[in-house]
Amino acid sequence: DSVQFHNASIIMKNLTIAGFGLDNWLGSVSADVKQQMVDELISSLGMPNFKLAVAAKYDLQQVKEAFMAVKTGALNGKALFWNG
């Protein structure tokens, strides 16, 4: 998505715009850093209090609807599929 900024708003308020892309970051770090990240993620997933918010449940026949909801950002959480 494109975003527009007014130059005066940025310059006069001395603002800085910065971005972050996971792909770029992963390409810039060592294998050790990547392994540490994976280890921390696995550890977090195994904690009893770890939860993923489920925003919607879809029947397998609703793949198109689920994909569009995820793509458009309409869901505030994960989409689950079930074969009912």
N, CA, C and O atoms as a Tinker XYZ file with bonds, in Angstrom:
   336  protein
     1  N      0.837000   -1.187000    0.000000    73     2
     2  CA     0.000000    0.000000    0.000000    64     1     3
     3  C      0.874000    1.239000    0.000000    63     2     4     5
     4  O      1.934000    1.268000    0.625000    81     3
     5  N      0.430000    2.234000   -0.687000    73     3     6
     6  CA     1.190000    3.473000   -0.717000    64     5     7
     7  C      0.716000    4.399000    0.398000    63     6     8     9
     8  O     -0.440000    4.366000    0.818000    81     7
     9  N      1.645000    5.218000    0.856000    73     7    10
    10  CA     1.373000    6.185000    1.914000    64     9    11
    11  C      1.876000    7.528000    1.442000    63    10    12    13
    12  O      2.942000    7.624000    0.835000    81    11
    13  N      1.107000    8.568000    1.722000    73    11    14
    14  CA     1.531000    9.903000    1.335000    64    13    15
    15  C      1.816000   10.731000    2.582000    63    14    16    17
    16  O      1.077000   10.679000    3.564000    81    15
    17  N      2.893000   11.489000    2.522000    73    15    18
    18  CA     3.274000   12.393000    3.605000    64    17    19
    19  C      3.428000   13.785000    3.019000    63    18    20    21
    20  O      3.871000   13.941000    1.881000    81    19
    21  N      3.068000   14.780000    3.783000    73    19    22
    22  CA     3.286000   16.166000    3.366000    64    21    23
    23  C      4.668000   16.588000    3.851000    63    22    24    25
    24  O      4.971000   16.498000    5.040000    81    23
    25  N      5.503000   17.046000    2.926000    73    23    26
    26  CA     6.876000   17.431000    3.263000    64    25    27
    27  C      6.942000   18.385000    4.443000    63    26    28    29
    28  O      7.776000   18.211000    5.331000    81    27
    29  N      6.082000   19.384000    4.466000    73    27    30
    30  CA     6.119000   20.381000    5.537000    64    29    31
    31  C      5.867000   19.740000    6.893000    63    30    32    33
    32  O      6.498000   20.116000    7.881000    81    31
    33  N      4.961000   18.782000    6.954000    73    31    34
    34  CA     4.667000   18.120000    8.232000    64    33    35
    35  C      5.887000   17.374000    8.762000    63    34    36    37
    36  O      6.124000   17.331000    9.969000    81    35
    37  N      6.645000   16.796000    7.862000    73    35    38
    38  CA     7.821000   16.026000    8.267000    64    37    39
    39  C      8.977000   16.956000    8.621000    63    38    40    41
    40  O      9.611000   16.803000    9.666000    81    39
    41  N      9.241000   17.905000    7.757000    73    39    42
    42  CA    10.393000   18.792000    7.944000    64    41    43
    43  C     10.210000   19.701000    9.156000    63    42    44    45
    44  O     11.114000   19.814000    9.984000    81    43
    45  N      9.061000   20.345000    9.268000    73    43    46
    46  CA     8.840000   21.314000   10.344000    64    45    47
    47  C      8.784000   20.660000   11.720000    63    46    48    49
    48  O      9.100000   21.296000   12.725000    81    47
    49  N      8.390000   19.414000   11.764000    73    47    50
    50  CA     8.316000   18.710000   13.046000    64    49    51
    51  C      9.555000   17.860000   13.294000    63    50    52    53
    52  O      9.634000   17.146000   14.294000    81    51
    53  N     10.529000   17.936000   12.376000    73    51    54
    54  CA    11.785000   17.190000   12.510000    64    53    55
    55  C     11.534000   15.686000   12.711000    63    54    56    57
    56  O     12.142000   15.049000   13.571000    81    55
    57  N     10.623000   15.140000   11.895000    73    55    58
    58  CA    10.274000   13.722000   11.993000    64    57    59
    59  C     11.185000   12.874000   11.121000    63    58    60    61
    60  O     11.775000   13.367000   10.160000    81    59
    61  N     11.294000   11.619000   11.457000    73    59    62
    62  CA    12.042000   10.647000   10.680000    64    61    63
    63  C     11.119000    9.491000   10.341000    63    62    64    65
    64  O     10.366000    9.022000   11.194000    81    63
    65  N     11.174000    9.033000    9.108000    73    63    66
    66  CA    10.385000    7.886000    8.673000    64    65    67
    67  C     11.354000    6.732000    8.443000    63    66    68    69
    68  O     12.336000    6.863000    7.711000    81    67
    69  N     11.064000    5.609000    9.075000    73    67    70
    70  CA    11.926000    4.440000    8.931000    64    69    71
    71  C     11.053000    3.217000    8.665000    63    70    72    73
    72  O      9.907000    3.151000    9.108000    81    71
    73  N     11.595000    2.276000    7.955000    73    71    74
    74  CA    10.870000    1.054000    7.665000    64    73    75
    75  C     11.656000   -0.159000    8.128000    63    74    76    77
    76  O     12.840000   -0.069000    8.454000    81    75
    77  N     10.982000   -1.280000    8.150000    73    75    78
    78  CA    11.631000   -2.530000    8.537000    64    77    79
    79  C     11.040000   -3.639000    7.688000    63    78    80    81
    80  O      9.820000   -3.779000    7.591000    81    79
    81  N     11.906000   -4.421000    7.077000    73    79    82
    82  CA    11.474000   -5.575000    6.303000    64    81    83
    83  C     12.169000   -6.818000    6.813000    63    82    84    85
    84  O     13.398000   -6.874000    6.856000    81    83
    85  N     11.401000   -7.803000    7.196000    73    83    86
    86  CA    11.969000   -9.027000    7.752000    64    85    87
    87  C     12.898000   -9.720000    6.764000    63    86    88    89
    88  O     13.949000  -10.228000    7.154000    81    87
    89  N     12.521000   -9.745000    5.489000    73    87    90
    90  CA    13.374000  -10.391000    4.478000    64    89    91
    91  C     14.745000   -9.734000    4.411000    63    90    92    93
    92  O     15.767000  -10.419000    4.375000    81    91
    93  N     14.767000   -8.411000    4.396000    73    91    94
    94  CA    16.047000   -7.699000    4.353000    64    93    95
    95  C     16.862000   -7.967000    5.608000    63    94    96    97
    96  O     18.072000   -8.179000    5.538000    81    95
    97  N     16.196000   -7.958000    6.748000    73    95    98
    98  CA    16.910000   -8.188000    8.007000    64    97    99
    99  C     17.495000   -9.597000    8.036000    63    98   100   101
   100  O     18.655000   -9.782000    8.405000    81    99
   101  N     16.703000  -10.584000    7.650000    73    99   102
   102  CA    17.190000  -11.966000    7.650000    64   101   103
   103  C     18.386000  -12.139000    6.720000    63   102   104   105
   104  O     19.278000  -12.943000    6.991000    81   103
   105  N     18.403000  -11.384000    5.624000    73   103   106
   106  CA    19.523000  -11.466000    4.696000    64   105   107
   107  C     20.781000  -10.785000    5.211000    63   106   108   109
   108  O     21.865000  -10.977000    4.660000    81   107
   109  N     20.640000   -9.991000    6.264000    73   107   110
   110  CA    21.787000   -9.235000    6.761000    64   109   111
   111  C     22.394000   -9.793000    8.047000    63   110   112   113
   112  O     23.420000   -9.296000    8.511000    81   111
   113  N     21.777000  -10.812000    8.622000    73   111   114
   114  CA    22.289000  -11.350000    9.890000    64   113   115
   115  C     22.947000  -12.710000    9.666000    63   114   116   117
   116  O     22.712000  -13.380000    8.660000    81   115
   117  N     23.763000  -13.088000   10.620000    73   115   118
   118  CA    24.508000  -14.350000   10.521000    64   117   119
   119  C     23.606000  -15.547000   10.810000    63   118   120   121
   120  O     22.498000  -15.398000   11.326000    81   119
   121  N     24.090000  -16.714000   10.475000    73   119   122
   122  CA    23.369000  -17.956000   10.756000    64   121   123
   123  C     23.170000  -18.140000   12.253000    63   122   124   125
   124  O     22.149000  -18.681000   12.678000    81   123
   125  N     24.136000  -17.694000   13.063000    73   123   126
   126  CA    24.009000  -17.800000   14.520000    64   125   127
   127  C     22.849000  -16.950000   15.042000    63   126   128   129
   128  O     22.102000  -17.388000   15.917000    81   127
   129  N     22.699000  -15.749000   14.513000    73   127   130
   130  CA    21.601000  -14.867000   14.939000    64   129   131
   131  C     20.265000  -15.474000   14.521000    63   130   132   133
   132  O     19.303000  -15.440000   15.288000    81   131
   133  N     20.200000  -16.029000   13.310000    73   131   134
   134  CA    18.971000  -16.673000   12.852000    64   133   135
   135  C     18.622000  -17.864000   13.743000    63   134   136   137
   136  O     17.458000  -18.061000   14.090000    81   135
   137  N     19.626000  -18.653000   14.112000    73   135   138
   138  CA    19.380000  -19.812000   14.969000    64   137   139
   139  C     18.907000  -19.373000   16.343000    63   138   140   141
   140  O     18.023000  -20.003000   16.924000    81   139
   141  N     19.485000  -18.297000   16.870000    73   139   142
   142  CA    19.061000  -17.771000   18.173000    64   141   143
   143  C     17.591000  -17.331000   18.105000    63   142   144   145
   144  O     16.826000  -17.570000   19.039000    81   143
   145  N     17.205000  -16.694000   17.007000    73   143   146
   146  CA    15.828000  -16.252000   16.834000    64   145   147
   147  C     14.880000  -17.453000   16.807000    63   146   148   149
   148  O     13.834000  -17.435000   17.456000    81   147
   149  N     15.241000  -18.482000   16.064000    73   147   150
   150  CA    14.412000  -19.688000   15.988000    64   149   151
   151  C     14.293000  -20.342000   17.359000    63   150   152   153
   152  O     13.205000  -20.758000   17.758000    81   151
   153  N     15.412000  -20.432000   18.083000    73   151   154
   154  CA    15.396000  -21.026000   19.425000    64   153   155
   155  C     14.465000  -20.255000   20.358000    63   154   156   157
   156  O     13.719000  -20.859000   21.130000    81   155
   157  N     14.507000  -18.924000   20.291000    73   155   158
   158  CA    13.647000  -18.103000   21.148000    64   157   159
   159  C     12.177000  -18.252000   20.766000    63   158   160   161
   160  O     11.307000  -18.282000   21.636000    81   159
   161  N     11.900000  -18.344000   19.468000    73   159   162
   162  CA    10.520000  -18.540000   19.029000    64   161   163
   163  C      9.977000  -19.887000   19.509000    63   162   164   165
   164  O      8.851000  -19.966000   19.999000    81   163
   165  N     10.762000  -20.923000   19.370000    73   163   166
   166  CA    10.334000  -22.255000   19.809000    64   165   167
   167  C     10.105000  -22.266000   21.315000    63   166   168   169
   168  O      9.134000  -22.853000   21.791000    81   167
   169  N     10.988000  -21.625000   22.061000    73   167   170
   170  CA    10.827000  -21.532000   23.509000    64   169   171
   171  C      9.542000  -20.800000   23.868000    63   170   172   173
   172  O      8.813000  -21.231000   24.762000    81   171
   173  N      9.255000  -19.693000   23.177000    73   171   174
   174  CA     8.040000  -18.919000   23.452000    64   173   175
   175  C      6.783000  -19.721000   23.130000    63   174   176   177
   176  O      5.808000  -19.678000   23.880000    81   175
   177  N      6.804000  -20.451000   22.019000    73   175   178
   178  CA     5.647000  -21.252000   21.625000    64   177   179
   179  C      5.337000  -22.344000   22.637000    63   178   180   181
   180  O      4.184000  -22.749000   22.784000    81   179
   181  N      6.355000  -22.819000   23.330000    73   179   182
   182  CA     6.170000  -23.888000   24.294000    64   181   183
   183  C      5.723000  -23.426000   25.673000    63   182   184   185
   184  O      5.448000  -24.261000   26.534000    81   183
   185  N      5.642000  -22.135000   25.905000    73   183   186
   186  CA     5.248000  -21.624000   27.218000    64   185   187
   187  C      3.748000  -21.795000   27.413000    63   186   188   189
   188  O      2.977000  -21.582000   26.478000    81   187
   189  N      3.322000  -22.178000   28.618000    73   187   190
   190  CA     1.894000  -22.427000   28.870000    64   189   191
   191  C      0.991000  -21.217000   28.613000    63   190   192   193
   192  O     -0.172000  -21.386000   28.247000    81   191
   193  N      1.503000  -20.018000   28.796000    73   191   194
   194  CA     0.665000  -18.822000   28.637000    64   193   195
   195  C      0.678000  -18.258000   27.214000    63   194   196   197
   196  O      0.094000  -17.204000   26.964000    81   195
   197  N      1.343000  -18.956000   26.275000    73   195   198
   198  CA     1.382000  -18.481000   24.894000    64   197   199
   199  C      0.051000  -18.775000   24.217000    63   198   200   201
   200  O     -0.432000  -19.907000   24.246000    81   199
   201  N     -0.541000  -17.746000   23.604000    73   199   202
   202  CA    -1.817000  -17.914000   22.909000    64   201   203
   203  C     -1.791000  -17.119000   21.615000    63   202   204   205
   204  O     -1.215000  -16.033000   21.548000    81   203
   205  N     -2.421000  -17.674000   20.593000    73   203   206
   206  CA    -2.638000  -16.970000   19.338000    64   205   207
   207  C     -4.121000  -16.643000   19.241000    63   206   208   209
   208  O     -4.970000  -17.524000   19.373000    81   207
   209  N     -4.420000  -15.388000   19.012000    73   207   210
   210  CA    -5.816000  -14.989000   18.882000    64   209   211
   211  C     -6.405000  -15.567000   17.602000    63   210   212   213
   212  O     -5.811000  -15.444000   16.531000    81   211
   213  N     -7.567000  -16.195000   17.711000    73   211   214
   214  CA    -8.272000  -16.724000   16.545000    64   213   215
   215  C     -9.370000  -15.736000   16.192000    63   214   216   217
   216  O    -10.278000  -15.495000   16.987000    81   215
   217  N     -9.284000  -15.168000   15.003000    73   215   218
   218  CA   -10.249000  -14.159000   14.581000    64   217   219
   219  C    -11.441000  -14.781000   13.861000    63   218   220   221
   220  O    -12.554000  -14.260000   13.927000    81   219
   221  N    -11.207000  -15.889000   13.178000    73   219   222
   222  CA   -12.294000  -16.496000   12.411000    64   221   223
   223  C    -11.982000  -17.957000   12.126000    63   222   224   225
   224  O    -10.822000  -18.366000   12.070000    81   223
   225  N    -13.049000  -18.733000   11.947000    73   223   226
   226  CA   -12.926000  -20.135000   11.568000    64   225   227
   227  C    -13.642000  -20.320000   10.239000    63   226   228   229
   228  O    -14.753000  -19.827000   10.044000    81   227
   229  N    -12.992000  -21.036000    9.328000    73   227   230
   230  CA   -13.541000  -21.243000    7.992000    64   229   231
   231  C    -13.596000  -22.723000    7.676000    63   230   232   233
   232  O    -12.697000  -23.482000    8.039000    81   231
   233  N    -14.659000  -23.129000    6.995000    73   231   234
   234  CA   -14.744000  -24.467000    6.435000    64   233   235
   235  C    -13.759000  -24.530000    5.269000    63   234   236   237
   236  O    -13.459000  -23.506000    4.656000    81   235
   237  N    -13.269000  -25.694000    4.967000    73   235   238
   238  CA   -12.311000  -25.845000    3.868000    64   237   239
   239  C    -12.866000  -25.338000    2.543000    63   238   240   241
   240  O    -12.098000  -24.963000    1.657000    81   239
   241  N    -14.176000  -25.321000    2.395000    73   239   242
   242  CA   -14.793000  -24.825000    1.168000    64   241   243
   243  C    -14.743000  -23.297000    1.071000    63   242   244   245
   244  O    -15.048000  -22.740000    0.016000    81   243
   245  N    -14.364000  -22.613000    2.155000    73   243   246
   246  CA   -14.336000  -21.154000    2.201000    64   245   247
   247  C    -12.921000  -20.584000    2.056000    63   246   248   249
   248  O    -12.634000  -19.502000    2.570000    81   247
   249  N    -12.059000  -21.289000    1.375000    73   247   250
   250  CA   -10.667000  -20.868000    1.241000    64   249   251
   251  C    -10.571000  -19.472000    0.637000    63   250   252   253
   252  O     -9.796000  -18.644000    1.116000    81   251
   253  N    -11.347000  -19.204000   -0.404000    73   251   254
   254  CA   -11.295000  -17.901000   -1.064000    64   253   255
   255  C    -11.679000  -16.780000   -0.100000    63   254   256   257
   256  O    -11.006000  -15.750000   -0.050000    81   255
   257  N    -12.750000  -16.970000    0.659000    73   255   258
   258  CA   -13.185000  -15.955000    1.616000    64   257   259
   259  C    -12.128000  -15.724000    2.700000    63   258   260   261
   260  O    -11.858000  -14.585000    3.081000    81   259
   261  N    -11.542000  -16.803000    3.185000    73   259   262
   262  CA   -10.515000  -16.684000    4.224000    64   261   263
   263  C     -9.292000  -15.946000    3.694000    63   262   264   265
   264  O     -8.738000  -15.079000    4.369000    81   263
   265  N     -8.880000  -16.294000    2.492000    73   263   266
   266  CA    -7.716000  -15.642000    1.898000    64   265   267
   267  C     -7.955000  -14.143000    1.756000    63   266   268   269
   268  O     -7.078000  -13.344000    2.084000    81   267
   269  N     -9.124000  -13.756000    1.273000    73   267   270
   270  CA    -9.432000  -12.338000    1.103000    64   269   271
   271  C     -9.474000  -11.613000    2.446000    63   270   272   273
   272  O     -9.019000  -10.473000    2.540000    81   271
   273  N    -10.004000  -12.246000    3.475000    73   271   274
   274  CA   -10.056000  -11.619000    4.795000    64   273   275
   275  C     -8.649000  -11.381000    5.337000    63   274   276   277
   276  O     -8.370000  -10.332000    5.917000    81   275
   277  N     -7.779000  -12.348000    5.147000    73   275   278
   278  CA    -6.390000  -12.197000    5.599000    64   277   279
   279  C     -5.675000  -11.146000    4.761000    63   278   280   281
   280  O     -4.982000  -10.284000    5.301000    81   279
   281  N     -5.840000  -11.215000    3.451000    73   279   282
   282  CA    -5.154000  -10.294000    2.538000    64   281   283
   283  C     -5.547000   -8.843000    2.780000    63   282   284   285
   284  O     -4.698000   -7.955000    2.709000    81   283
   285  N     -6.808000   -8.591000    3.062000    73   283   286
   286  CA    -7.281000   -7.222000    3.252000    64   285   287
   287  C     -7.075000   -6.712000    4.668000    63   286   288   289
   288  O     -7.343000   -5.543000    4.945000    81   287
   289  N     -6.606000   -7.564000    5.568000    73   287   290
   290  CA    -6.386000   -7.129000    6.945000    64   289   291
   291  C     -7.673000   -7.049000    7.749000    63   290   292   293
   292  O     -7.707000   -6.395000    8.791000    81   291
   293  N     -8.728000   -7.702000    7.286000    73   291   294
   294  CA   -10.016000   -7.646000    7.971000    64   293   295
   295  C    -10.011000   -8.436000    9.279000    63   294   296   297
   296  O    -10.872000   -8.227000   10.134000    81   295
   297  N     -9.061000   -9.326000    9.435000    73   295   298
   298  CA    -9.009000  -10.149000   10.642000    64   297   299
   299  C     -8.004000   -9.598000   11.640000    63   298   300   301
   300  O     -6.918000   -9.153000   11.269000    81   299
   301  N     -8.375000   -9.633000   12.892000    73   299   302
   302  CA    -7.465000   -9.231000   13.958000    64   301   303
   303  C     -7.063000  -10.493000   14.715000    63   302   304   305
   304  O     -7.424000  -10.677000   15.878000    81   303
   305  N     -6.320000  -11.349000   14.046000    73   303   306
   306  CA    -5.937000  -12.632000   14.604000    64   305   307
   307  C     -5.771000  -13.652000   13.478000    63   306   308   309
   308  O     -5.694000  -13.296000   12.302000    81   307
   309  N     -5.720000  -14.902000   13.859000    73   307   310
   310  CA    -5.492000  -15.983000   12.903000    64   309   311
   311  C     -6.794000  -16.518000   12.333000    63   310   312   313
   312  O     -7.844000  -16.452000   12.972000    81   311
   313  N     -6.707000  -17.049000   11.117000    73   311   314
   314  CA    -7.819000  -17.738000   10.487000    64   313   315
   315  C     -7.561000  -19.230000   10.589000    63   314   316   317
   316  O     -6.486000  -19.710000   10.229000    81   315
   317  N     -8.557000  -19.965000   11.084000    73   315   318
   318  CA    -8.438000  -21.415000   11.205000    64   317   319
   319  C     -9.346000  -22.083000   10.186000    63   318   320   321
   320  O    -10.428000  -21.585000    9.875000    81   319
   321  N     -8.888000  -23.222000    9.669000    73   319   322
   322  CA    -9.686000  -24.021000    8.755000    64   321   323
   323  C    -10.118000  -25.305000    9.474000    63   322   324   325
   324  O     -9.378000  -25.849000   10.294000    81   323
   325  N    -11.299000  -25.766000    9.160000    73   323   326
   326  CA   -11.779000  -27.018000    9.701000    64   325   327
   327  C    -12.593000  -27.732000    8.631000    63   326   328   329
   328  O    -13.152000  -27.103000    7.732000    81   327
   329  N    -12.649000  -29.006000    8.739000    73   327   330
   330  CA   -13.376000  -29.810000    7.758000    64   329   331
   331  C    -14.627000  -30.332000    8.448000    63   330   332   333
   332  O    -14.601000  -31.384000    9.088000    81   331
   333  N    -15.727000  -29.588000    8.314000    73   331   334
   334  CA   -16.937000  -29.904000    9.061000    64   333   335
   335  C    -17.967000  -30.610000    8.360000    63   334   336
   336  O    -19.014000  -30.906000    8.935000    81   335
